[in-house]
Amino acid sequence: MSTYKKEDPRSIRTKEMFKKAVLELLSEGEKTSSLTVQKVAKAAKLNRTTFYLHYHDIQELVGQLTQEIMEGISVQILSLIDATDLSEKQQLTKLLDNLYSHREYLLILFDNDDFEEKLFIFIQQLVMKRRENSEQVLPENYVTIDIKTASLIGVIMWWIRKGLHFSSDYIANQIYLLYKS
């Protein structure tokens, strides 16, 4: 017999209102450290008592929100890790397209060290899998996986923060040229 209890739709809706309020406040320039229950509840057009029915504190809400966004991105990245039918350049373009579709959230999450570390791990797995699938023997002086991953994260973070006027295909080509020269 299953003890799983389905969550009340009203509770789900209320949590979504709080999450949306946090994202709105952060996109307006509010810092995560200055978020308060009062500010979030007001932005959600709900009250503090309702907030505390669903969350212990702001950190729990922000943590859940970050986790949900990371799960969505990780599903997309993990599907790329197993994609053997795409060239390296196509895989990179698809990764950038996926990140572009989450750009509003990424701008907020880049301020969170935990997020950058998780993104690093996912991209590192992608680079390792590509190398494992490579048929060519890599020279000893080839760039290490950590260095390549760190430079990819740096380019991606710059692109999301300041270079969105460039297409994902253009950035993929630039990254490809960077490693092929």
Secondary structure, 3 states (H helix, E strand, C coil): CCCCCCCCHHHHHHHHHHHHHHHHHHHCCCCHHHCCHHHHHHHHCCCHHHHHHHCCCHHHHHHHHHHHHHHHHHHHHHHHHCCCCCCHHHHHHHHHHHHHHCHHHHHHHCCCHHHHHHHHHHHHHHHHHHHHHCCCCCCCCCCCHHHHHHHHHHHHHHHHHHCCCCCHHHHHHHHHHHHHC
